[in-house]
Amino acid sequence: MASESTLATHQAVPSSTTVAGPTPAVKLLAKLGNGAVAGVTGVSIIFPLDMVKTRLQNQKPINGKLPYRGGIDCFQQIVRNEGVRGLYRGLVPNLAGVTPEKAIKLAVNDIMRGVLADRAGTSIDRLPVMYGALAGATAGLCQVIATNPMEIVKIQMQVAATTQPVGVSGMSSAAATAAVGGEVTAMGIVRQLGIRGLYKGTAATLLRDVPFSLLFFPLQALFAQKIHYQLHANNDKPSTLSVLAGSTVAGIIAAGSVTPADVIKTRLQSSSQPTPAYNGVVDCATRIMKNEGPAAFFKGTVPRCLTMAPLFGIALMMYDMQQKILGW
């Protein structure tokens, strides 16, 4: 009897020891880390497609004829003339840039969705579309800090084999060329452009990234939930495969929608400039329309969609998996 009484007493007394959850700072760092890992994984897989997209968007007629007949021809010419390594030209600096870029983009979107869900009195998974668009647009705005320098270095390295690079002022980019073999290097481009040059075309980058994120993130959440319901007939948190599928579909729609802005951004940031050089977004858009027609704004749409859709599908899937492992 005494032992039973003692046991009952111990069971009745609540434990005074509680396990504290992670602090907001720890959660933020973890989200940034998750976003970085997700971005590096996605970019490493799809980089050859991004190379083809950039070459197609930046090509200009030579003796009245375009160098590439399409995505497949472009891919074959790169491999034939530059080897398989040519498909990965600029990958290392791109990974260095995409780490903070994807970390900021995914973490800011996640944090903003949580803040807006609290304000709306609902869960993150049932956030209204307009709030999801606001969270995505905020993420797109913040990411440009890291995106613009990374993209301008990547683009100049990707087109280096097709043109003689020039700096922002149109001068020879000897400073951007390595001493050994005359090979263009990331650090050489950075030294040549300087801080101001690394943010050339920022307006065009904003014109692309803010609308992209505004479209992508709410559509991704909507499609992931719909696909999960079709597969599992419940409204639980979307499964990892549902996140992958929903992100891929949303990526196709968002990437295709902002291709004109991406074409303008690529032209502005490329080392291959016409004479006279482009003078901002409006001048670039006007001259493209006048000299090449409206179809030029959609050059590289297919490889861009084939690039961005799996990139964000893989990145969001990786991010979701890491969040679930952490129990968040």
C-alpha positions in Angstrom: 0.0 0.0 0.0 2.8 2.4 0.9 4.5 1.8 -2.4 1.3 2.4 -4.3 0.7 5.6 -2.4 4.2 6.8 -3.1 3.8 6.0 -6.8 0.5 7.8 -7.0 2.1 10.9 -5.4 5.0 10.9 -7.9 2.5 10.6 -10.8 0.4 13.4 -9.5 3.2 15.9 -9.2 4.0 17.5 -12.5 7.6 17.7 -13.6 9.2 21.0 -13.1 11.6 20.4 -16.0 10.5 21.8 -19.4 12.3 21.6 -22.7 12.7 25.1 -24.2 12.2 25.4 -27.9 14.7 27.1 -30.2 15.0 30.8 -29.9 13.9 33.0 -32.9 17.6 33.7 -33.7 18.3 29.9 -33.9 15.3 29.4 -36.0 16.3 32.2 -38.4 19.9 30.8 -38.7 18.5 27.3 -39.3 16.1 28.6 -42.0 18.9 30.5 -43.7 21.1 27.3 -43.6 18.2 25.2 -45.0 17.7 27.7 -47.8 21.4 27.7 -48.7 21.6 23.9 -48.8 18.4 23.7 -50.9 19.7 26.3 -53.4 23.1 24.7 -53.8 21.5 21.3 -54.5 19.1 22.7 -57.1 21.6 24.9 -59.0 24.2 22.1 -59.2 21.6 19.9 -60.9 20.2 22.3 -63.5 23.2 24.5 -64.3 23.8 23.1 -67.9 20.2 24.2 -68.8 20.9 27.6 -67.4 24.0 27.9 -69.6 21.9 27.1 -72.7 19.3 29.6 -71.7 21.8 32.4 -71.2 23.6 31.7 -74.6 20.2 31.7 -76.4 19.1 35.0 -74.8 22.4 36.7 -75.5 23.0 35.5 -79.1 23.2 38.1 -81.8 23.2 37.6 -85.6 26.6 37.0 -87.3 26.5 37.8 -91.0 22.7 37.9 -90.7 22.5 34.4 -89.1 22.0 33.5 -85.4 24.7 31.2 -84.0 22.2 28.7 -82.5 19.1 27.2 -84.1 17.6 26.3 -80.7 18.2 24.8 -77.3 19.4 21.4 -78.5 21.7 22.9 -81.1 23.1 25.3 -78.5 23.8 22.4 -76.1 25.5 20.4 -78.9 27.7 23.3 -80.0 28.8 24.0 -76.4 29.9 20.4 -75.9 31.5 20.2 -79.3 33.5 23.4 -79.0 34.2 23.7 -75.3 33.7 20.2 -73.9 31.4 19.1 -71.2 33.2 21.5 -68.8 31.8 24.3 -70.9 28.3 23.5 -69.7 29.5 24.3 -66.1 31.4 27.6 -66.9 30.7 29.9 -64.0 29.2 27.3 -61.7 31.6 27.9 -58.7 30.9 31.7 -58.4 27.2 31.0 -59.0 27.2 28.6 -56.1 29.0 31.2 -54.0 26.3 33.7 -54.8 23.3 31.3 -54.8 24.0 30.3 -51.2 23.0 33.6 -49.6 20.5 34.3 -52.4 18.4 31.2 -51.8 19.0 31.4 -48.1 17.5 34.9 -48.1 14.7 34.1 -50.5 13.4 31.0 -48.8 13.9 32.1 -45.3 12.3 35.6 -45.8 9.3 34.0 -47.5 8.9 31.5 -44.7 9.2 34.1 -42.0 6.9 36.5 -43.7 4.3 33.8 -44.2 4.4 33.1 -40.5 4.0 36.8 -39.6 1.1 37.3 -42.0 -0.5 34.0 -40.9 -0.5 35.3 -37.2 -1.9 38.6 -38.3 -4.7 36.8 -40.3 -5.4 34.4 -37.5 -4.8 31.3 -39.6 -2.1 28.7 -40.2 0.7 29.1 -42.6 -0.7 26.3 -44.8 -4.0 28.1 -45.2 -2.6 31.6 -45.7 -4.8 33.7 -48.1 -3.3 34.0 -51.6 -2.9 37.8 -51.3 -0.9 37.4 -48.2 1.2 34.7 -49.8 1.9 37.0 -52.8 3.0 39.8 -50.3 5.4 37.4 -48.6 6.8 36.2 -51.9 7.3 39.8 -53.2 9.1 40.7 -50.0 11.4 37.7 -50.4 12.1 38.7 -54.0 12.9 42.3 -53.0 15.3 41.2 -50.3 17.2 38.6 -52.4 18.4 41.1 -55.0 21.1 42.1 -52.6 22.8 38.8 -53.3 21.3 38.0 -56.7 22.6 40.8 -58.8 26.3 40.4 -58.2 26.0 36.6 -58.6 24.1 36.8 -61.8 26.3 39.4 -63.5 29.4 37.3 -62.8 27.7 34.2 -63.9 26.4 35.7 -67.2 29.7 37.2 -68.1 31.4 33.8 -67.5 28.8 32.0 -69.5 29.1 34.2 -72.6 32.9 34.5 -72.3 33.6 31.8 -74.9 31.4 33.6 -77.5 32.6 37.1 -77.1 35.5 39.3 -76.0 34.4 40.6 -72.5 34.1 44.3 -71.9 33.7 46.2 -68.6 30.9 48.5 -67.6 32.4 51.4 -69.4 33.0 49.3 -72.6 36.7 49.1 -72.1 38.8 46.0 -72.6 38.4 43.5 -69.7 42.1 42.6 -69.4 41.7 42.9 -65.7 39.0 40.2 -65.9 41.3 37.8 -67.6 43.5 35.4 -65.8 47.2 35.5 -66.5 47.4 31.9 -67.4 45.8 31.1 -70.8 43.8 34.3 -70.9 40.9 32.6 -69.2 38.2 34.8 -67.7 37.8 34.3 -64.0 35.2 35.3 -61.4 37.6 37.3 -59.3 38.9 39.0 -62.5 35.3 40.1 -63.4 34.7 41.3 -59.8 37.9 43.4 -59.9 37.0 44.8 -63.3 33.4 45.7 -62.4 33.9 46.9 -58.9 31.0 47.2 -56.4 29.0 49.6 -58.6 29.4 47.5 -61.7 28.2 44.3 -59.8 24.9 46.1 -59.3 24.5 47.0 -62.9 21.0 46.1 -64.1 19.5 46.0 -60.6 16.3 47.6 -61.8 15.9 44.8 -64.4 16.7 42.2 -61.7 14.0 43.7 -59.5 11.6 43.8 -62.4 12.2 40.0 -62.8 12.6 38.7 -59.3 9.8 40.6 -57.4 7.0 39.5 -59.9 8.5 36.0 -60.0 8.4 35.6 -56.3 5.0 37.3 -56.1 3.6 34.6 -58.5 5.7 31.6 -57.5 5.2 31.3 -53.7 1.4 31.6 -53.4 1.0 29.3 -56.5 3.5 26.8 -55.0 1.6 26.7 -51.7 -1.8 26.4 -53.6 -0.6 23.7 -56.0 1.2 21.7 -53.3 -1.9 21.6 -51.2 -4.2 20.7 -54.1 -1.8 17.9 -55.3 -1.5 16.5 -51.8 -5.4 16.4 -51.5 -5.7 14.6 -54.8 -3.1 12.0 -53.7 -4.1 11.6 -50.0 -7.6 12.9 -49.8 -6.8 15.0 -46.7 -5.9 18.6 -45.9 -2.8 17.8 -43.8 0.5 19.5 -44.5 1.6 18.7 -48.0 3.9 15.7 -48.4 7.4 16.2 -49.8 6.5 14.8 -53.2 3.5 17.2 -53.3 5.8 20.1 -52.5 8.1 19.0 -55.4 5.3 18.7 -57.9 3.6 21.9 -56.8 6.8 23.9 -56.9 7.7 22.6 -60.3 4.3 23.6 -61.8 4.4 27.0 -60.1 8.0 27.5 -61.4 7.0 27.0 -65.0 4.2 29.6 -64.8 6.3 32.2 -62.9 9.4 31.7 -65.0 7.5 32.0 -68.3 5.7 35.1 -67.1 8.8 37.1 -66.4 11.0 35.9 -69.3 10.9 39.4 -71.0 12.4 41.0 -67.8 15.0 38.2 -67.8 16.0 38.9 -71.4 16.4 42.6 -70.7 18.4 41.8 -67.5 20.7 39.4 -69.4 21.4 42.0 -72.2 22.2 44.7 -69.7 24.5 42.5 -67.6 26.2 40.8 -70.5 29.8 41.7 -71.3 28.8 41.8 -75.0 27.2 45.2 -75.5 26.1 46.8 -78.8 27.3 50.2 -80.0 26.3 52.4 -78.3 25.8 50.3 -75.1 22.4 49.9 -73.6 21.4 52.8 -71.3 19.0 51.3 -68.8 15.9 49.1 -68.9 13.8 51.4 -71.1 16.5 51.9 -73.7 17.3 48.2 -73.8 13.6 47.2 -74.2 13.0 49.9 -76.8 15.9 48.8 -78.9 15.1 45.1 -78.7 11.6 45.8 -79.8 12.8 48.0 -82.7 15.6 45.8 -84.0 14.4 42.3 -83.2 10.6 42.5 -82.7 8.4 41.3 -79.7 9.5 37.6 -80.2 13.0 38.5 -78.9 11.5 39.2 -75.4 10.7 35.5 -75.2 14.1 34.1 -76.4 15.1 31.2 -74.1 11.6 30.8 -72.6 11.6 27.0 -72.9 15.1 26.4 -71.4 14.3 29.1 -68.8 11.2 27.2 -67.7 13.1 23.9 -67.9 15.7 25.5 -65.6 13.6 27.4 -63.1 10.9 24.8 -62.6 13.2 21.9 -61.5 15.5 24.4 -59.7 12.7 25.6 -57.4 11.1 22.2 -57.3 14.2 20.7 -55.9 15.1 23.7 -53.7 11.6 23.8 -52.1 11.6 20.0 -51.6 15.0 20.1 -49.9 13.9 23.1 -47.8 10.7 21.3 -46.8 12.5 18.1 -45.9 14.9 19.9 -43.7 12.1 21.8 -42.0 10.3 18.5 -41.3 13.5 16.9 -39.9 13.8 19.9 -37.5 10.1 19.5 -36.6 9.2 23.0 -37.8 
